[in-house]
Amino acid sequence: MRRHFSLHKRRFGQHFLNSKRIAQRIVDCARITGESVIEIGAGKGIMTQFIAAQANEVIAIEIDATLAARLRREKIVNAVVLQKDFLAVSLKEFHNAVVIGNIPYAISTAILHKLVSERESIKRIVLTLQKEFAQRLVAEKGTTQYGALTLYVDCYFDVTKKFAIPARFFTPSPKVNSVVVVFEKKRPIITINDEEKFFAFVNGIFRYRRKSLKNAIEYSMHCVPHGIEKRILMRRPANLSLTDYYLLYSRMKQ
């Protein structure tokens, strides 16, 4: 137990999975059939061996130099260990890769934005996430968890919660439970010419989620919406679907 804690570095938000049985279950969720697999935060490599058994190649990305060196010493035949920050790695050099990771809770949003923005290089994603964060990704319209992140991910991926992992299966144990989530790419239901501007518009409105849509637009865009039905403007931001936001955005641009 002492050895586990000696490898833990708070600045990296490290919580090491300590169950091989659960590691295998996570990898099974990825349905790997000989693809290249990118592992985010390989850590001590508890999942890397299971991935390597099914993948053509594993690109194990680990920011911690000590852990990366340790994983290289394992000499897994089809594993390439990169000692890098995943957020600084370009995915364009990969094609149709499966992505797997037990990711640090503090940078979950940043990692997810990167994966969505570089989705052309990705086939499927399997992430272990903080339970509360995972709930935001699968939230239903009208709920408190439903927000801009829900819509951003839902535009490009079908998201499914697979199974929960109690905190005791990590060392050191986090204060929250985790959930394994699978992201399957899909054809977007809307065509967005400027993705960055559209989702900045959605995010701006959700900053005022407790207000009516009319007030949220006025606060976020500093303008009064015209030509939009009053019944729509009186709704709350969480009561609109992705298509609703797209129609609203298109109307506001006119």
C-alpha positions in Angstrom: 0.0 0.0 0.0 2.8 2.4 0.8 4.3 1.8 -2.6 1.0 2.9 -4.3 1.0 6.2 -2.5 4.7 6.9 -3.2 3.8 6.9 -6.9 0.9 9.2 -6.5 1.4 12.9 -7.4 -1.4 15.3 -6.4 -0.5 17.8 -9.2 -1.5 15.2 -11.8 -4.7 14.2 -10.0 -3.7 10.5 -10.0 -6.0 7.8 -8.7 -4.7 4.4 -9.8 -7.2 1.6 -10.6 -6.3 -1.3 -8.3 -8.5 -4.1 -9.7 -7.5 -6.2 -12.7 -11.0 -7.5 -13.0 -12.4 -4.0 -13.5 -9.6 -3.1 -15.8 -10.6 -6.0 -18.0 -14.3 -4.9 -17.9 -13.3 -1.4 -19.0 -11.3 -2.7 -21.9 -14.1 -5.1 -22.9 -16.4 -2.0 -23.3 -14.2 -0.8 -26.1 -14.8 -3.8 -28.3 -11.3 -3.7 -29.7 -10.8 -5.8 -32.8 -7.2 -5.1 -33.9 -7.4 -1.3 -34.1 -4.8 1.2 -32.8 -5.7 2.2 -29.3 -4.8 5.5 -27.5 -4.7 5.1 -23.8 -5.0 8.4 -21.9 -3.1 8.4 -18.6 -1.7 4.8 -18.7 -0.4 5.2 -15.1 1.1 1.9 -13.8 -0.2 0.0 -16.9 -3.0 -2.0 -15.2 -5.1 -1.6 -18.4 -2.3 -1.5 -20.9 -1.7 -5.2 -20.9 -5.4 -6.0 -21.5 -5.5 -3.5 -24.3 -2.4 -4.9 -25.9 -3.9 -8.3 -26.0 -6.7 -7.1 -28.3 -5.2 -4.2 -30.2 -2.8 -3.9 -33.1 -0.9 -1.2 -31.3 -1.3 0.7 -28.0 -0.1 4.3 -27.7 0.1 4.7 -24.0 0.2 8.4 -23.1 1.4 9.3 -19.6 2.5 12.7 -18.4 4.4 11.4 -15.3 8.0 10.7 -16.3 8.5 8.2 -13.5 5.4 6.2 -14.5 6.2 6.4 -18.2 9.7 5.0 -17.5 8.2 2.2 -15.4 5.8 1.3 -18.2 8.6 1.2 -20.8 10.4 -1.3 -18.6 7.4 -3.7 -18.9 8.4 -4.0 -22.6 4.9 -4.7 -23.8 5.5 -5.8 -27.4 2.9 -3.7 -29.2 2.9 -0.7 -26.8 4.5 2.7 -27.5 4.8 4.8 -24.4 4.7 8.6 -24.8 5.7 10.7 -21.9 3.5 13.7 -22.8 0.5 15.7 -21.7 -2.5 14.2 -23.7 -3.9 17.7 -24.2 -0.7 18.6 -26.2 -0.9 15.5 -28.4 -2.3 15.9 -31.9 -4.6 13.1 -32.8 -4.4 13.9 -36.5 -1.5 11.4 -36.9 -3.9 8.6 -35.9 -6.7 7.1 -38.0 -9.8 5.5 -36.7 -8.3 5.0 -33.2 -10.1 3.7 -30.2 -9.5 5.9 -27.1 -9.5 4.6 -23.6 -8.7 6.4 -20.4 -9.2 6.7 -16.6 -8.9 10.5 -16.8 -8.2 13.1 -14.1 -11.4 14.6 -12.9 -10.0 18.1 -12.8 -9.4 18.2 -16.6 -12.3 16.0 -17.8 -14.0 18.9 -19.6 -10.7 19.9 -21.4 -10.1 16.3 -22.5 -13.6 15.8 -23.7 -13.5 19.0 -25.7 -10.2 17.9 -27.3 -11.7 14.5 -28.2 -14.8 16.0 -29.7 -12.9 18.6 -31.7 -10.5 16.0 -33.1 -13.2 13.3 -33.6 -12.2 12.7 -37.2 -9.3 10.6 -36.0 -11.4 8.6 -33.5 -13.6 5.5 -33.9 -14.9 5.1 -30.3 -14.1 6.4 -26.8 -14.3 4.7 -23.4 -13.7 6.9 -20.4 -13.8 6.4 -16.7 -15.3 9.6 -15.3 -16.5 11.1 -12.1 -20.1 10.0 -11.6 -21.5 13.5 -11.4 -19.7 14.5 -14.6 -21.0 11.5 -16.4 -24.5 12.4 -15.4 -24.1 15.7 -17.2 -23.3 13.9 -20.4 -26.4 11.7 -20.4 -28.8 14.2 -18.9 -32.3 14.6 -20.2 -33.7 17.9 -21.3 -35.2 19.9 -18.5 -33.0 18.4 -15.7 -30.5 20.3 -13.6 -27.6 18.3 -15.1 -28.5 19.2 -18.7 -26.4 21.9 -20.1 -24.0 23.1 -22.9 -21.7 20.2 -22.4 -24.5 17.8 -22.8 -25.5 19.3 -26.2 -21.9 19.6 -27.4 -21.2 15.9 -26.9 -24.6 14.8 -28.0 -24.2 16.5 -31.3 -21.5 14.1 -32.4 -21.6 11.1 -30.1 -24.2 8.6 -28.7 -23.2 8.4 -25.0 -23.9 5.3 -22.8 -23.2 4.7 -19.2 -21.9 1.2 -18.7 -21.1 0.5 -15.0 -20.2 2.3 -11.8 -16.8 1.8 -10.0 -16.8 2.5 -6.3 -14.1 4.7 -4.9 -12.4 1.8 -3.1 -11.2 0.3 -6.4 -8.8 3.3 -6.8 -5.6 4.0 -4.8 -5.6 6.5 -3.3 -9.3 6.4 -3.0 -11.1 9.5 -4.4 -14.0 11.2 -2.6 -16.4 10.3 -5.4 -17.5 7.2 -7.3 -16.8 6.8 -11.0 -18.7 5.6 -14.1 -17.4 4.0 -17.3 -18.9 5.8 -20.3 -18.8 4.8 -24.0 -19.0 7.3 -26.8 -20.0 6.1 -30.2 -19.6 8.5 -33.2 -22.8 9.4 -35.0 -23.8 11.6 -37.9 -24.8 15.1 -36.5 -28.5 15.9 -36.7 -27.6 19.5 -37.6 -25.1 21.0 -39.9 -23.0 23.7 -38.2 -20.9 26.0 -40.4 -19.1 27.5 -37.5 -19.0 25.1 -34.6 -17.0 27.4 -32.3 -19.4 30.3 -32.6 -22.5 28.1 -32.3 -21.4 26.4 -29.1 -20.1 29.6 -27.7 -23.7 30.9 -28.2 -25.2 27.9 -26.4 -22.7 28.1 -23.6 -23.4 31.8 -23.1 -27.1 31.2 -22.7 -26.5 28.4 -20.2 -24.5 30.7 -18.0 -27.9 32.1 -17.1 -29.8 28.8 -16.9 -32.0 30.0 -14.1 -33.4 32.9 -16.2 -35.9 32.8 -19.0 -34.5 32.3 -22.5 -35.3 36.0 -23.3 -33.3 37.2 -20.3 -30.5 34.8 -20.9 -30.1 36.0 -24.5 -30.1 39.6 -23.4 -27.5 39.0 -20.7 -25.2 36.8 -22.8 -25.5 38.6 -26.1 -26.4 42.1 -25.0 -29.2 42.4 -27.4 -33.0 42.0 -27.4 -34.2 39.0 -29.4 -36.6 39.8 -32.2 -38.9 37.6 -34.4 -39.0 34.7 -31.8 -42.2 33.5 -30.4 -43.0 34.7 -26.9 -43.8 31.1 -25.7 -40.3 30.1 -26.6 -38.6 33.1 -25.0 -40.3 32.3 -21.7 -38.8 28.9 -21.5 -35.7 28.1 -19.5 -32.4 27.2 -21.3 -32.5 23.6 -20.1 -35.9 23.1 -21.8 -34.5 23.5 -25.3 -33.1 20.6 -27.5 -30.0 20.8 -29.7 -32.3 21.4 -32.7 -34.1 24.2 -30.8 -30.8 25.9 -30.2 -29.7 25.6 -33.8 -33.0 27.2 -35.0 -32.6 29.9 -32.4 -29.0 30.6 -33.4 -30.0 30.7 -37.1 -32.8 33.2 -36.4 -30.5 35.4 -34.3 -27.9 35.6 -37.1 -30.5 37.0 -39.6 
